[in-house]
């Protein structure tokens, strides 16, 4: 059963029960967990439901279901186009991505290259908030993945309406050929007229899909996104009929936790290394029916024989591990990213920082930064501040030691890029604000214990400003 189908079954039950659901019931009856009362079970339920706007978590931990009305097929939807120059299939950062909001006056946002900027920030923010419609869902996913890795961003998993898949389902092409300039040329300056024409074609295609969806009784954009897949149940079974070293049940049993996955061929050669904030959801996404996945993904599945996964304490850890393995093994199906130069100038107070990220498996992970250097430590619960104090003192004096482990170049630059992002979800501590490394370790210990009160700080960006001198031994 796909994630979308599972959520629709939960929604149907919620409608029958008056719109309020107990997370323990969801964990027991839908996720088949043996310990539905635990904190881990509640986290899995939250990971499943939190991205669906129909479900809202209440203060008592229960979930309220707000059924979708007819207005949920109205704007906003983000129309996204991509121009892919010839020879750049493995270099998504060279693609031109452009987008605008459907059904309302909106300017066109464009981005190409490896440098961040306000246009990229706006596009990714919209992809987190509203569904997206495109004719190239596979390429859009690869472009998003490249931006996540280049700029150390949290995972973006938009609801994607595949206009090509809808066209195949309706036995027509909803996105006619463009008269825009051929994108086979090199990375020339963006063609504003060509982008506007392309987006106009996507807008007309989405309007046609929206009309058919209303006529068929679809209630929300999630149902529109799922419709082509539900119409190809037989094709879905065909995907799993190939002889491999694993079954569908093995993938569905994967944890909904951050981590790294590795694909291997029959000779044991590594084909691909990927990361995700949710291993189960990401690996399952490769096994969409034939008509709903890109040709490239289908070719990868033809070679796939077995897979391995490795959970990590945070999504940032998964990102670091993924890029280390790509650099070490250079799998044939991976994009080889060049992270570019590390930062060499730091504002006052921003050279020596500590980033605490709450953990899924552990109490959390702490990342220490000192200029370009970075180190990490996974914290147990309860967290003993004494060894952490010794590790911090050694690190900031130039000699890392346990429990901190130095992060090598070039992956260490990802920590600072993640920290500087707007959605890192962690707590930032400035070392200069504390009177001693012992005080820093005590603060981290309080955070690892789940203390978010005034004594332990508030996330994100807790800073103790009453300690103006650098810490001493």
ZIDACOR-V702116 format. One line per field, one symbol per residue. ss: DSSP state (H for helix, E for strand, C for the rest). phi: phi as a letter, one per 20 degrees, with the letter a starting at -180 (. if undefined). psi: psi as a letter, one per 40 degrees, with the letter a starting at -180 (. if undefined). A space follows every 10 residues. Layout:
# ZIDACOR-V702116
ss=???
phi=???
psi=???
This chain:
# ZIDACOR-V702116
ss=CCHHHHHHHH HHHHHHCCCE ECHHHHHHHC CCCCCCCCHH HHHHHHHHHC CCCCEEECCC CCEEECCCCH HHHCCCCEEE EEECCCCCCC CHHHCEEEEE ECCCCCCCEE ECCCCCCHHH HHHHHHHHHC CEEECCHHHH HHHHHHHHHH HCCCCCCCCE EEHHHHHHHC CCCCCCCCCC CCCCCCCCCC CHHHHHHHHH HHHHHHHHHH HHHHHCCCCC HHHHHHHHHH CCHHHHHHHC CCCCCCCHHH HHCCCCCCEE EEEECCCCCE EEEEEECCHH HHHHHCCCCH HHCCHHHHHH HHHCCEEEEE ECCCHHHHHH HHHHHHHHHC CCCCCCCCCC CCCCCCCCCC CEEEEEEECC CCCEEEEEEE CCEEEEEEEC CCCCHHHHHH HHHHHHCCCC CCCCEECCCC CCHHHHHHHH CCCCCCEEEE HHHCCEHHHH HHHHHHHHCC CCCCCCCCCC CCCCCCCCCC CEC
phi=.fffffffff ffffffennc ceffffffed elefcfeeff ffffffffdf eeffdcfefe nfdeddgfef ffeegeceec dcddggndge cgfefedbbb eenbgbfedc bbodefafff gfffffffdc fccbecffff ffffgffgff dldffdcffd eefffffffe lbdfcfgeef gffffffffg efffffffff ffffffffff fffffenfdb fffffegfff fcgfffffge effcebdgff ffeffecfrc ccdcefenff ebcccbfbgf ffffffdfgg fdcfffffff ffefdbbccb fcfbffgfff fgffffffel ffeefeedfn fefdccfgnd fdccdddgee edfrcdddcb mefbbbbeee dfeeffffgf ffffffencg bgeedfeffe ffffffffff fecfmdcdde ffedebffff ffffffffen edfffdocee nfceeecfdf fdf
psi=hidddddddd ddddddeeeh ihdddddddd efhdgeeidd dddddddddd eheehhhide eihhhhihad eeeiiihhhh ihhhihefde gdeeihhiii hheihhihhi hiaehiiddd dddddddddi iihiegdddd dddddddddd efiihhgihh hhddddddde fihegiiiei iheeiagiih gddddddddd dddddddddd dddddeeiei dddddddddd efddddddde eihieiiddd deeiigiiai ihhiadeeih dihiiiegdd ddddddfiid eeiidddddd ddehdiiiih iieidddddd dddddddddf ideihhhhea iihehhihee dhihhhhiid dadihhhhhg beiiiihhhi hihheddddd dddddeeegi iiehhhhiie ddddddddde iefdeahhhh deeieidddd ddddddddee headdeihii fhhheegeii ii.
